[in-house]
């Protein structure tokens, strides 16, 4: 009985030590959820994204961008919840790429065409959060 209890205590200490070193994934969850929510909104309201960027454009790609964002947000969330290292890293960089593309498009249309708006601010915030998460190394630590 005493040996089993000692082994259980050793296993418990090892588990506590393993989980103590796990980093907080708050910003990873924020990135995943915000990307999914924006993607869902863009997919549901086709035409919304392009109407914000350029009101005179006749085509719309909101649905495709929305689906891509929902998939990437879901992958990031799965990586964070189940602590899948490679999925966290790859999805973070792909999300940063998508948000960076939306930021550059928003900046070009907002300041380049004469229809200034503040849409680029939320995209800039998401790019900064993605870069902060990756540069702090939260997604890279196993």
C-alpha positions in Angstrom: 0.0 0.0 0.0 2.8 2.4 0.9 4.7 1.8 -2.3 1.7 2.4 -4.5 1.0 5.7 -2.7 4.6 6.8 -3.2 4.4 5.9 -6.9 1.1 7.9 -7.2 2.7 10.9 -5.5 5.7 10.7 -7.9 3.3 10.5 -10.9 1.3 13.4 -9.5 4.4 15.6 -9.0 5.5 14.8 -12.6 2.1 15.8 -14.0 2.1 19.0 -11.9 5.6 19.9 -13.1 4.6 19.3 -16.7 1.5 21.5 -16.5 3.2 24.2 -14.5 5.6 24.9 -17.4 2.7 25.2 -20.0 2.3 28.7 -21.2 -0.9 30.7 -21.1 -2.6 30.5 -24.5 -4.8 33.5 -24.0 -3.6 35.4 -27.1 -3.7 32.3 -29.2 -7.4 31.8 -28.3 -8.1 35.5 -29.0 -6.6 35.2 -32.5 -8.5 32.0 -33.2 -11.9 33.2 -32.0 -11.6 36.6 -33.7 -10.5 35.1 -37.0 -13.4 32.6 -36.9 -16.0 35.2 -36.0 -14.8 37.6 -38.7 -14.7 34.8 -41.2 -18.3 33.7 -40.2 -19.5 37.2 -40.6 -17.8 37.6 -44.0 -19.2 34.3 -45.2 -22.8 35.0 -44.0 -23.0 38.5 -45.4 -21.5 38.1 -48.9 -20.5 41.5 -50.2 -19.9 43.1 -46.8 -16.1 42.9 -47.0 -15.8 44.4 -50.4 -18.3 47.1 -49.7 -16.1 48.2 -46.8 -13.0 48.2 -48.9 -14.2 49.6 -52.2 -17.8 50.6 -52.7 -17.6 50.8 -56.5 -16.3 47.3 -57.0 -18.8 44.9 -58.6 -17.4 41.6 -57.6 -17.3 40.0 -54.2 -14.9 37.5 -52.6 -16.2 37.8 -49.0 -17.5 34.2 -48.9 -14.2 32.7 -49.9 -12.2 34.8 -47.5 -14.8 34.0 -44.8 -14.5 30.3 -45.3 -10.7 30.5 -45.3 -10.7 32.5 -42.0 -13.2 30.1 -40.4 -11.0 27.1 -41.3 -7.8 28.8 -40.1 -9.5 30.0 -36.9 -10.7 26.4 -36.2 -7.3 24.9 -36.8 -5.7 27.4 -34.5 -8.2 26.7 -31.8 -7.8 23.0 -32.1 -4.0 23.5 -31.9 -4.3 25.6 -28.7 -6.9 23.4 -27.0 -5.2 20.0 -27.7 -1.6 21.5 -27.6 -0.7 20.4 -31.1 2.6 22.3 -31.6 2.9 22.2 -35.4 -0.8 23.2 -35.8 -0.4 26.1 -33.5 2.6 27.5 -35.4 1.4 26.9 -38.9 -2.1 28.2 -38.3 -0.7 31.3 -36.6 1.4 32.2 -39.5 -1.4 31.6 -42.0 -3.8 33.7 -40.0 -1.2 36.5 -39.8 -0.8 36.2 -43.6 -4.6 36.5 -44.1 -5.0 39.4 -41.7 -1.9 41.1 -43.3 -3.5 40.7 -46.7 -6.7 42.2 -45.4 -4.7 45.1 -43.8 -2.8 45.9 -47.0 -6.0 45.8 -49.1 -7.8 48.0 -46.5 -4.9 50.5 -46.5 -4.7 50.6 -50.3 -8.4 51.2 -50.7 -8.8 53.5 -47.7 -6.0 55.9 -48.5 -5.5 55.2 -52.2 -9.0 55.7 -53.6 -10.3 58.6 -51.6 -12.8 56.7 -49.5 -11.1 56.9 -46.1 -12.5 54.7 -43.3 -11.3 53.1 -40.2 -11.6 49.4 -41.2 -7.8 49.1 -41.4 -7.5 49.7 -37.6 -9.0 46.4 -36.5 -7.0 44.5 -39.1 -3.8 46.2 -37.8 -4.7 45.2 -34.3 -5.1 41.5 -35.4 -1.8 41.6 -37.2 -0.1 43.0 -34.2 -1.6 40.4 -31.9 -0.5 37.6 -34.3 3.0 39.0 -34.4 3.1 39.5 -30.7 2.0 35.9 -30.1 4.6 34.6 -32.5 7.5 36.8 -31.4 6.8 36.0 -27.7 7.2 32.4 -28.6 4.0 31.2 -27.0 3.1 29.2 -30.0 6.6 27.8 -30.4 7.0 26.4 -26.9 6.2 22.7 -26.6 
